[in-house]
Amino acid sequence: MSVGRAAPVLALFVALTASPAPALTLDDLAGRWRGEGALSLNNEPAQRLRCQIRFRTVDPARSVFSGRCATAQAAQSFTYMLILGQDGTVRAENRAEPQEEGVPMIMQGTLATDGLRFAEGTARFDLSLTREGLDFRLEGDGPQGFARGQALLQRTDDVR
């Protein structure tokens, strides 16, 4: 192939590889996830953190995000209705009954190509879908003080 003919092919290749990755959807996260990592509480040494979460798609713009994370000292459960806006923003509405202490009623965030993030005040959830699994990071003030944790979760059911 001559240099003159290779230029259009090269330009097409560059355009395709430079295209933005498809946006993550709430459906991409659907299913049950479980794993472990570490949690630091009030500047104490990190301790083992176990988490299990579930995303249940209600429709393309809504999903129920629920779960429980625990260490040897404490546990925290949560249930949020995630509502996706047309601009990629996510509103997370607390639906736990009874209400858990230290869990915000409403959080705002985004759904991007690399994950789901939402926060309110000091409370924050970051979920990134990687080749290794779902990287789940959380932090916030709760009944036991300020906590920061990370766990790598694996899908435990096949939703595809």
C-alpha positions in Angstrom: 0.0 0.0 0.0 1.4 3.4 -1.0 1.8 6.2 1.5 -1.0 8.2 -0.2 -3.4 5.3 0.2 -2.3 4.6 3.8 -3.1 8.1 5.0 -7.0 7.7 4.9 -6.7 4.3 6.6 -4.5 5.7 9.3 -6.8 8.7 9.8 -9.8 6.3 10.2 -7.8 4.2 12.7 -6.9 7.3 14.8 -10.5 8.5 14.7 -11.8 5.2 15.9 -9.3 4.8 18.7 -9.8 8.4 19.9 -13.5 8.0 20.1 -14.9 8.2 23.6 -15.6 4.9 25.3 -19.3 4.0 25.5 -20.9 5.4 28.6 -21.5 3.0 31.5 -25.2 2.3 32.1 -27.0 1.3 35.3 -27.7 -2.0 33.6 -23.9 -2.6 33.3 -23.8 -2.8 37.1 -26.9 -4.9 37.5 -26.5 -8.0 39.7 -25.0 -9.0 43.0 -21.4 -8.2 44.0 -19.3 -9.4 46.9 -15.8 -8.9 48.0 -13.4 -7.5 50.6 -10.8 -4.9 51.2 -9.9 -2.6 54.1 -11.5 0.2 56.1 -9.8 2.8 58.3 -11.9 4.3 61.1 -10.9 7.4 62.9 -7.2 7.1 62.1 -7.1 3.6 63.6 -5.2 0.8 61.8 -7.0 -0.5 58.7 -9.2 -3.5 59.3 -10.8 -6.1 57.0 -13.9 -4.9 55.2 -16.4 -7.2 53.7 -19.1 -5.8 51.3 -22.0 -7.2 49.4 -24.0 -5.0 47.2 -26.8 -5.4 44.6 -27.9 -3.3 41.7 -31.4 -4.1 40.5 -32.5 -2.3 37.4 -36.1 -1.0 37.6 -36.0 0.7 34.1 -33.2 2.2 32.0 -33.2 5.4 34.2 -33.7 3.9 37.6 -31.9 1.2 39.7 -32.1 0.1 43.3 -28.6 0.1 44.9 -28.5 -1.7 48.2 -25.9 -3.4 50.3 -24.1 -4.0 53.5 -20.5 -3.5 54.5 -19.0 -4.8 57.7 -15.8 -5.1 59.8 -15.3 -6.9 63.0 -16.4 -3.8 64.9 -19.3 -2.3 62.9 -21.7 -2.8 60.0 -23.6 -0.4 57.8 -26.5 -1.2 55.5 -27.9 1.1 52.8 -30.6 1.2 50.1 -30.8 3.9 47.5 -33.0 4.5 44.5 -30.7 5.7 41.7 -32.3 8.1 39.2 -30.4 8.8 36.1 -30.8 12.2 34.4 -30.4 12.7 30.7 -27.2 14.6 31.3 -25.5 11.7 33.2 -26.2 13.0 36.6 -27.5 10.6 39.2 -29.7 11.3 42.2 -29.5 8.8 45.0 -32.5 8.7 47.3 -32.3 6.8 50.6 -35.0 4.2 50.7 -33.8 2.2 53.8 -36.5 1.4 56.4 -35.8 2.1 59.1 -33.4 4.9 58.3 -29.7 4.1 59.1 -27.8 6.6 61.2 -25.1 8.4 59.3 -26.5 7.5 55.8 -27.5 10.6 53.8 -31.0 11.0 52.6 -30.1 12.3 49.2 -26.8 12.3 47.3 -25.9 13.7 43.9 -23.4 12.2 41.4 -22.5 11.2 37.9 -22.5 8.1 35.8 -19.5 8.3 33.5 -17.5 5.9 31.2 -15.4 4.6 34.1 -17.9 4.4 36.9 -20.6 5.8 39.2 -19.8 8.4 41.8 -22.1 10.2 44.2 -21.7 12.2 47.3 -23.3 14.5 49.9 -21.3 16.3 52.5 -18.6 13.9 53.8 -20.4 10.8 52.5 -19.1 9.4 49.2 -19.5 6.3 47.1 -17.2 5.6 44.1 -17.8 2.5 42.0 -15.5 1.8 39.0 -15.9 -1.2 36.8 -12.5 -2.7 35.9 -11.2 -5.9 34.4 -10.6 -7.1 38.0 -14.2 -6.5 39.1 -16.0 -3.6 40.7 -13.7 -1.3 42.7 -16.0 0.1 45.5 -14.7 3.0 47.6 -16.7 4.7 50.3 -16.1 7.3 53.0 -18.1 9.3 55.4 -19.0 10.2 59.0 -21.1 7.6 60.9 -22.0 6.6 64.4 -18.4 5.3 64.9 -16.7 8.4 63.4 -15.1 9.0 60.0 -14.5 6.0 57.9 -12.7 5.4 54.6 -12.7 2.0 52.8 -12.1 0.2 49.6 -13.1 -3.3 48.5 -12.8 -5.1 45.2 -16.1 -6.8 44.5 -16.8 -9.7 42.1 -20.1 -10.4 40.4 -21.7 -13.4 42.1 -24.5 -13.9 39.6 -24.8 -13.9 35.9 -27.3 -11.3 34.8 -26.3 -11.3 31.1 
